[in-house]
């Protein structure tokens, strides 16, 4: 499987890095990475992961202005794209059919070929315009997620807070998911407390 992972100019780099690290154990997945200029800066600010260090997790890194790269074409053989995190600017461009950089062009190609596009939106609060753009993407065939993890698994660290978002990305991609945070149900909790 060949997938594109993109980071845009929104906070939430932990989700991107955790997802990339998780993908390194999937030997049958080739990861092609791109980020906006601001995305690269936020990635390094929030996680201390540089472009050089990213090379440990991905097969190829592309600049967002590289519209001559292989992944700017629908013929690249890419099966899925995950934009994590997705800024509302990027969401608006894709929803409006604007393909003026590598991230938006690749997303446009994914949609027109009816392949898997996962948009992990990172904004709060959401305006009506944001909601309408996310709805347009959903109607166009994208899977829209908000980076809003649950807390029923009682996370103890920031990494554990991020895991449910990675779990749901994997579920939407249809790839093996060994991330364990699943809700066991209130009955299971009561039974355990009675023991």
N, C-alpha and C positions, 0 to 999 in steps of 0.2 A: 504494500500500500504506500502511495506517495501522498503526503499531505503538506499543506502550507500552514505555518503558524505565524500569525502577525500580531505585533504589539503596536498600539496606536498611542496618541498623546493623552492617556488617561492614567490615573492612579490605579494600582492593582497589579503591580508587577509580580507579586508573590504567586498569583494564579498562573501567570505565564511560565515562570521559572519552575514551579512545582510540576506543571504539565510537561514541560520539556524534559525535566529530569526523569519523570515517570516513563516517558516515551523511549528513553535510552535503553530500557530493559526489553523493549519490543523489537526484536531483531528484524522483523519483517516490515517495519515501517521506516520509510525514508522521509526525514523531516527537512523541509525547506523553509528558512526563516527570513522574515523581513520585518522592518519596523520603520515608523516615521522618524524623522530626525528628533522630534520631541520624545517619541517613544523610547529611542535609545538612551536619551538623557534620563528619563524617568526610571527606566530599567536599572541603570547604574546607580541613580540616587537612592532608590528604594531597596535594592537588593545587593548592591556592590558587585553585580555581575557585569563585566565589560564585554565589548564585542569579541575580544580575544577569548575570553572564558566561555562565551556562548558556543564557540567552535567545538567544545567537548560534547555538546548536546545535539548538534544539528549537522546535517550533511553539507548544507550550503547556506550562506548568508547573502541576502540581496539588499541593496539600498533601495529606498522607496521611490527614488526618481529613475530607477533603471528600467525604463519601459521597453528596452531591447532584450531583456532577460528572457529565458525560456518560459518562466512562469507568467509572463505577460500575455501569453498566447493560450487559447483554448486547446491547442494541440499538445500541451505539455504532459498530458497523461496524469494530471493531478486528480485524485479521487475525492478529496475533502479539504476544507479550509476552516481553520479555527482562528477567530480574531479575539484575542484575550490579552489585555482588556480592550474593549471597543469604545472609543470616544464617541460622543454624540455628533461631532463633526463628521467622522467617518461614517457613522450610521446614516446621517442625513445625505451625504454624497451617494452612498450605495443605493439608498431608497429613492433618490432622485435620478438615478441612472448616470451619475457623473463618474467617469473612470479616468481621472487625470493624474493618478499616481499608481504605483505598482499594487498597493493594497486594494484600492478601489477597482482597478482593472481586473486583478485576479478574482476578486469577489464577483464582479460582473460576469466573468467567464464561468465561474462555478454555477451561478444562478441560471445562466442561459443554457448550460449543458445539463441542468437539473441534477447536479451533484450536491454533496452535503456541505452546507455552509452553516457554521455555528458562530453566533455572535454573542459574546459574553459582555453585555453592556455594563458599564461602570459609571454610574452617575446617580446623584441623589440631591435634592428631590427631582422628579421627572416632570417636565412641563408637558402641556398638551401636545406641543410640536414633537417632543421626544417620543411620546407615546404613539402618535400617529406615524412617525417614521419607523418605529419598531414594528408596528402593526403592518405597515407596507412590506417590510422585509419578511415578516412571517407569512403574509399572503403570497409573496413571491417565491416561497419555498424554503426560506432560511429557518433554522432553529434558533430562537432567541432565548437567552438565559440572562438573568440578572445576577451579578456577583454578590449574592446575599445568602451566605451559608446558614444552615440551621445550627442549633446549639444543643439538640437533644442527645448528642453523643458525648456531652460534657468535655469539650476540648480543653486541654491543659496548656497548649502552646499555640503560637500563631500558625505554625505549620498544620496543626490539627484543625484549626479553624478553616484553613484553605482546602483541606481534603475533600469535603463534600462537593465543592464546585468542580474539582478535578474528576470526582466520581461521575457526576452528571455529564461532563464533557465526554468521558469514555463511553457512558451508556448511549449517548446520542450518536457517537461514532460507530457503535456496535462492536467495540473491541473488548477483549477480555479485561475484566475489571476485578482486581484483587484488593481494592481499597476497602477497608472494613470500618464502616462507621454506621451501618444500617440500624434503623429503629427496630427494636426487638418487641415493642408493644408494651402497653401499660400492664397487661396481665403478667408478662414475663418479669417486669420490675416488682410487682406485688408478690409473685411467687418466690422470687429471690429474697425479698425482704422477710418473708415468713419463714424461710429455711433456718 
